[in-house]
Amino acid sequence: MSRVIVLKQNSPEIRQKIEDAGIRVCICCSFKNAVWLDCHPDSEAAFDVHGVGYSDENLSVEDELAFVEYDWKQYNVKVIECKDVDEFINRIKEGGRK
């Protein structure tokens, strides 16, 4: 089962704190409508954080987020939702354990 670590927050300050912790933050985190952040610890880019919520389609942010959550469920992705940026950083550094 693959996993995703999710922070349902995104701001320049949060991204800076993640970068200061030594974790790569993709440019997509700064895209308009990237309202969440995620990291896939089981992927080749295990320590990269990406933005969630933006879309190349004509979807609203809400519809895009609903699609992402639906997709995770369809592919049995274990969602590890973090309450704040510190937990998000710690979970990434731990490789998504716990």
N, C-alpha and C positions, 0 to 999 in steps of 0.2 A: 504494500500500500504506500503510495507516495504521500507526501505531507506538504502543507503550506503554512508558513508562519505569517499571520496577518495583523496589521495595526490599522484600525479603522480611523486613522487620523493622518494628516499630512500638512506640513507647513515648512517654510524655509528653516525655521529654528530646529524642528525635528530632524530634517534631512542633515543639517549641519552637525547635530549631536551624533547621528549615526556615522557620518563620515569621520568625525573626531574619534570615534571608537574603532576606526580602522576598517570599516565595512564600506564596500563600494556601493555608491548610489547612482543608478542609471539616470541618464538625462530625462527619461520618460517620467520620472517622479515629479518633474517640474511642469509637465504638460497640463494645459487647462483641463479641468475635470478629473485629474488624477487625485482623487480624494482619499484613497486608501493606499497603503504600502504593503507589499508582500515579498516573501523570500521563499524559495523552494529548496530546502536543504538537501534533497535527494537528486537535484539536477547537476549538470556539469557546471553551472554558474551558481553553486551552492551558497556563495557568500555575496551575491549581488541582490540588491533591493530594487524592486520595480514598482511603478505606479499602477494603480488599478482604478478604473472608472472612466478613463478616456476611451474613445472609440473612433475608428476610421469610418464607421457606418453612421447612419442618421438616428442613432439611438440616444435617448436621454441618459443622463448619468445614472438615474435610478434603474432604468432598463438594462444598462450595461452591467451594473453591479449585480442585479438579479440574474443576468445571464451567466456571469462569472461564478456565482454561488451555485447555480444550477449545474454548470459544467463540472465544478468540483465534486458535487454530489454524484453526477452521472459516472464519473471516473473514480469514485471511491477515494477521493483525496481526503486525508485527515486534516481538518482545519484546526490550527492552533492559534486561537485568537488571544492577542495580548491586550492588557488593560492600559498600558502606557509605553512610552518609548524605551524606558529602561528595561522593562520585561522583554520587549521586542529585541533589543540589542543582546540581552543575555541569552535568549532562546536561540538566536542566530549563532552566537559564539559557542553554544552548547551543541549545535548541530540539530536543533529541534527536539532534543531529548526531553523527557518528562511528559 
